[in-house]
Amino acid sequence: MTPAKPFFLTHLSLLSLSLLLLIVFVPVGGSLDLQLIQPWMDQSGHFFARANWYLVELNHRMVKNVVIAAYLSLFAVWLASFKVSHLASRRWHYGYFFWMVIIGTSLIGLLKSQSAHACPWNMIQTTAQGLLWDFSATHGHCFPGGHASTGFALIAGYFVFRLLQPARAWFYLIAALILGFAMGWAQMMRGAHFLSHNLWTGWILWALNLGLYALFYRRFQLR
């Protein structure tokens, strides 16, 4: 067995297991989604934190802009590698990292634009019997989680640096999980997404990165 096979077999096994867990235990709009989002609603079905400054400005705008700035810095370093000699040896890594972020977030955006799933705050209906969830496709375009993808996209760094700098690779993996979950959870508190939206975002980006890493693995071995 080559050194790479255990890595890919482990990730494929984890991907398959997590897919099964998502389908069985965290279906979109399932009981877990509804239980976890319930505390952020009042009795009239209003998401009281929807306009919260910390969630809207700090999380949705400022944190996202900081992460985007970090991605743009990767692009700048990649461009600089064509002129700066000591950066040339890492040109492939920085370029691959940046373009994987673009591909990953664009894929999530494309899936979201074609999705029939509405945002939770558009699903609440008030009736004489109480609150009801309307899972019709009237509003749509809210699955998977676009905001969470900005954080989860950092997972590309884990694959890029796992052979070259393992400690740095683990940093990107941990940062991707923390940012992705934190940014996604804040959106859930606002009523913009269910937990499942964000979990599926992370799973899709993980699968995409694993697939393309397998395709280009030899390029990383040679560097």
C-alpha positions as CSV (number, residue, x, y, z in Angstrom):
1,M,0.0,0.0,0.0
2,T,1.4,3.4,-1.0
3,P,1.7,6.1,1.7
4,A,-1.2,8.0,0.1
5,K,-3.7,5.1,0.1
6,P,-4.4,5.1,3.9
7,F,-5.0,8.9,3.7
8,F,-7.5,8.6,0.9
9,L,-9.2,5.5,2.3
10,T,-9.6,7.2,5.7
11,H,-11.1,10.3,4.2
12,L,-13.4,8.3,1.9
13,S,-14.6,6.3,4.9
14,L,-15.2,9.4,6.9
15,L,-17.0,11.1,4.0
16,S,-19.3,8.1,3.5
17,L,-20.0,7.8,7.2
18,S,-20.7,11.5,7.6
19,L,-23.0,11.4,4.6
20,L,-25.0,8.6,6.1
21,L,-25.2,10.5,9.4
22,L,-26.4,13.7,7.7
23,I,-29.1,11.9,5.7
24,V,-30.4,9.9,8.6
25,F,-30.0,12.3,11.6
26,V,-29.8,15.8,10.1
27,P,-32.2,16.0,7.2
28,V,-32.9,19.6,6.0
29,G,-35.8,20.9,8.1
30,G,-35.8,17.8,10.2
31,S,-36.5,17.5,13.9
32,L,-32.9,18.4,14.9
33,D,-33.0,21.6,12.8
34,L,-36.3,22.7,14.3
35,Q,-35.2,21.9,17.9
36,L,-32.0,23.9,17.6
37,I,-33.5,26.9,15.9
38,Q,-36.5,27.1,18.2
39,P,-34.7,29.0,21.0
40,W,-34.0,31.9,18.6
41,M,-37.7,32.5,17.9
42,D,-40.3,34.3,20.0
43,Q,-43.9,33.1,20.3
44,S,-45.0,35.1,17.2
45,G,-42.4,33.3,15.0
46,H,-40.1,36.3,14.9
47,F,-36.3,35.7,15.0
48,F,-35.4,38.3,17.6
49,A,-31.7,38.2,16.8
50,R,-32.2,38.8,13.0
51,A,-31.1,42.4,13.2
52,N,-28.6,41.9,16.1
53,W,-25.6,44.2,15.5
54,Y,-23.0,41.6,16.5
55,L,-24.5,38.9,14.2
56,V,-25.2,41.3,11.3
57,E,-22.2,43.6,11.3
58,L,-19.5,41.7,13.2
59,N,-20.2,38.2,12.0
60,H,-22.0,38.6,8.7
61,R,-20.0,41.6,7.4
62,M,-16.7,42.2,9.3
63,V,-15.6,38.6,9.9
64,K,-16.5,37.7,6.4
65,N,-14.5,40.6,5.0
66,V,-11.5,39.7,7.1
67,V,-11.5,36.1,5.8
68,I,-12.0,37.4,2.2
69,A,-9.0,39.7,2.7
70,A,-7.0,36.7,3.8
71,Y,-7.9,34.9,0.6
72,L,-7.0,38.0,-1.4
73,S,-3.6,38.0,0.2
74,L,-3.1,34.4,-1.1
75,F,-3.9,35.7,-4.5
76,A,-1.4,38.6,-4.1
77,V,1.3,36.2,-3.0
78,W,0.6,33.9,-5.9
79,L,0.9,36.8,-8.3
80,A,4.1,37.9,-6.6
81,S,5.6,34.5,-7.0
82,F,5.9,35.2,-10.7
83,K,8.3,38.1,-10.0
84,V,9.8,37.3,-6.6
85,S,12.2,34.4,-6.8
86,H,12.0,33.1,-3.2
87,L,8.2,32.7,-3.6
88,A,8.5,30.8,-6.9
89,S,9.0,27.4,-5.2
90,R,5.6,27.8,-3.5
91,R,3.7,29.2,-6.5
92,W,1.7,26.0,-7.0
93,H,0.6,25.8,-3.4
94,Y,-0.6,29.4,-3.1
95,G,-2.2,29.3,-6.5
96,Y,-4.0,26.0,-5.8
97,F,-5.1,27.2,-2.4
98,F,-6.6,30.4,-3.8
99,W,-8.4,28.8,-6.7
100,M,-9.8,26.0,-4.6
101,V,-11.3,28.7,-2.4
102,I,-12.9,30.3,-5.4
103,I,-14.1,27.0,-6.9
104,G,-15.5,25.9,-3.5
105,T,-17.4,29.0,-2.6
106,S,-18.6,29.4,-6.2
107,L,-19.9,25.8,-6.1
108,I,-21.8,26.5,-2.9
109,G,-23.2,29.8,-4.4
110,L,-24.3,27.9,-7.6
111,L,-26.0,25.2,-5.6
112,K,-27.7,27.8,-3.4
113,S,-29.0,29.8,-6.4
114,Q,-30.6,26.6,-7.7
115,S,-32.0,25.4,-4.4
116,A,-35.7,25.1,-3.6
117,H,-35.1,25.3,0.2
118,A,-36.2,28.6,1.8
119,C,-34.6,30.3,4.7
120,P,-36.1,29.5,8.1
121,W,-37.3,33.1,8.5
122,N,-39.4,32.8,5.4
123,M,-41.0,29.5,6.5
124,I,-42.9,30.6,9.6
125,Q,-46.7,30.8,9.3
126,T,-48.9,32.0,12.1
127,T,-52.3,30.2,12.3
128,A,-55.1,29.9,14.9
129,Q,-53.5,26.7,16.0
130,G,-50.0,28.3,16.5
131,L,-46.9,28.4,14.4
132,L,-46.4,26.2,11.3
133,W,-43.4,25.6,9.2
134,D,-44.0,26.0,5.5
135,F,-41.4,23.9,3.5
136,S,-42.7,25.0,0.1
137,A,-40.2,26.3,-2.5
138,T,-41.8,29.7,-2.7
139,H,-38.8,31.7,-1.6
140,G,-36.0,29.2,-2.0
141,H,-32.3,29.8,-2.6
142,C,-31.2,29.2,0.9
143,F,-29.3,25.8,0.8
144,P,-26.5,25.2,1.4
145,G,-25.1,27.9,3.6
146,G,-23.2,30.6,1.6
147,H,-21.9,32.5,4.6
148,A,-20.5,29.3,6.3
149,S,-18.7,28.4,3.1
150,T,-16.4,31.4,3.5
151,G,-15.0,29.8,6.6
152,F,-15.2,26.2,5.6
153,A,-13.3,27.0,2.4
154,L,-10.1,27.3,4.5
155,I,-10.1,23.5,4.4
156,A,-8.2,23.8,1.1
157,G,-5.1,24.8,3.1
158,Y,-5.2,21.4,5.0
159,F,-4.8,19.5,1.7
160,V,-2.3,22.0,0.2
161,F,0.2,21.9,3.1
162,R,-0.3,18.3,4.6
163,L,2.8,17.0,2.9
164,L,4.9,20.2,3.0
165,Q,4.0,21.6,6.5
166,P,1.8,19.3,8.5
167,A,1.4,21.7,11.4
168,R,0.3,24.4,9.1
169,A,-2.1,22.0,7.4
170,W,-3.7,21.2,10.8
171,F,-4.0,24.9,11.6
172,Y,-6.0,25.5,8.4
173,L,-8.2,22.5,9.1
174,I,-9.0,23.6,12.7
175,A,-9.5,27.2,11.5
176,A,-11.9,26.1,8.8
177,L,-14.0,24.1,11.3
178,I,-14.1,26.9,13.8
179,L,-14.9,29.7,11.3
180,G,-17.3,27.6,9.3
181,F,-19.3,26.5,12.3
182,A,-19.2,29.8,14.1
183,M,-20.2,31.8,11.0
184,G,-22.9,29.3,10.2
185,W,-24.2,29.1,13.8
186,A,-24.6,32.9,13.9
187,Q,-26.7,32.8,10.8
188,M,-28.8,30.1,12.3
189,M,-29.4,32.4,15.4
190,R,-30.6,35.0,12.9
191,G,-33.0,32.6,11.3
192,A,-31.1,32.7,8.0
193,H,-30.1,29.0,8.0
194,F,-30.7,25.6,9.6
195,L,-27.9,23.7,11.1
196,S,-28.2,21.2,8.3
197,H,-27.5,23.9,5.7
198,N,-24.1,24.6,7.3
199,L,-23.2,20.9,7.9
200,W,-23.9,20.2,4.2
201,T,-21.8,23.1,3.2
202,G,-18.8,21.7,5.1
203,W,-19.4,18.2,3.7
204,I,-19.6,19.5,0.1
205,L,-16.4,21.5,0.4
206,W,-14.6,18.6,2.1
207,A,-15.7,16.2,-0.7
208,L,-14.7,18.7,-3.4
209,N,-11.3,19.3,-1.9
210,L,-10.6,15.6,-1.4
211,G,-11.6,14.8,-5.0
212,L,-9.4,17.5,-6.6
213,Y,-6.5,16.8,-4.2
214,A,-6.6,13.1,-5.4
215,L,-6.6,14.4,-9.0
216,F,-3.5,16.6,-8.4
217,Y,-1.8,14.6,-5.7
218,R,1.3,13.8,-7.8
219,R,1.9,17.6,-8.3
220,F,2.1,17.9,-4.5
221,Q,4.4,14.9,-4.2
222,L,6.9,16.6,-6.6
223,R,7.1,19.8,-4.7
